[in-house]
Amino acid sequence: MAIRGGTEIKVGIFVFVGIIALLYLTFKLAEEAFTPKDVYRVYAVFDNISGLTKGAKVEMAGIPIGKVGKIELTNKGKAKVELLIYKNYKIQEDAKAVIRTYGVLGDKFIDIKPGVSTVYLTPGSMIAYTQGAISVDEILASIGPAVEGLKELLGTEEGKQNLKILVANIRDASQSFKNIAEKIEKGQGILGKLVTDEKLYKDLTETVESLKIVAKQIESGQGTLGKLVNDEELYKSLRNTIANLESVSERLKKGEGTLGKLMTDDKLYKDLKAIASDLRKITAQIESGQGTLGKLLKDDSLYIEAKRTLKSVN
């Protein structure tokens, strides 16, 4: 009976050891299966990796380029993280590894921020620039001063009064929006009519349709505007006309031609002004009967005498 009991114990121990060995081999095989052969390993050291776990994604510009491998604690109390990077992706030697979070409470992942170097990390290299995870305590510590400032602001009588005014303004604005919405629903005002007036809606629809027809006519080259838009020859003619006008304008500015000289030659302008003055004087003399031409126009006796002379000659 004692011998039988000893045999059972030995068998039990053997089975237990076998199960342990089987579990060990299973984990080793699983690790090999989930560690692809087409990766290379680089490393990064962080002060804090709170929440980062093995198998977490490694991304660059939002694209997965690998995953987190082993995580170890260094002699200096820092976290050394193994990054399994797919071989078709390269990491620059001045790149930076940052631990980030998906959303607010999501999983942690490592974001690789590219550098500017043309030299890339080789297998087994260390990423020089890192930024660890931000803990909840650090977040609370960063917003703590703002919260305290808000408490101080609202804790004073002036702060309480300002808060009351702010709440009242928000309430008034909300009431105003409510009144506007009610007016719109009743069809009051321009916006209300646009929303509720069926006839106005139809008119607008017809106007839009008319504009569509006009646009199609223009596109097809119909009408004056259509020809202006689509007729290449007319466009060229207008362009040539504009070019000619620009040329004439430039010549006038330079004083070329008669009109150009009239516009730019001060001497010619003065001469014309003097001639005009002389003509005014001569005209005035003629009108007053001065000179031969003036007498011919004004003296009737001279006209009668000339007429008699002509008759006697005949």
Buried (B, 14 or more C-beta within 10 A) or exposed (E): EEEEEEEEEEEEEEEEEEEEEEEEEEEEEEEEEEEEEEBBBBBBBBEBBBBBEEEBBBBBEEEEBBBBBEBEEEEEEBBBBBBBBBEEBBBBBBBBBBBBBEEEEEBBBBBBBEBEEEEEBEEEBEBBEBBBBBEEEEEEEEEEEEEEEEEEEEEEEEBEEEEEEEEEEEEEEEEEEEEBEEEBEEBEEEEBBEBBBEEBEEEEEEEEEEEEEBEEEBEEEEEEEBBEBBBEEEEEEEEEEEEEEEEBEEEBEEBEEEEBBEEBBEEBEEEEEEEEEEEEEBEEEBEEEEEEEBBEEBEEEEEEEEEEEEEEEE
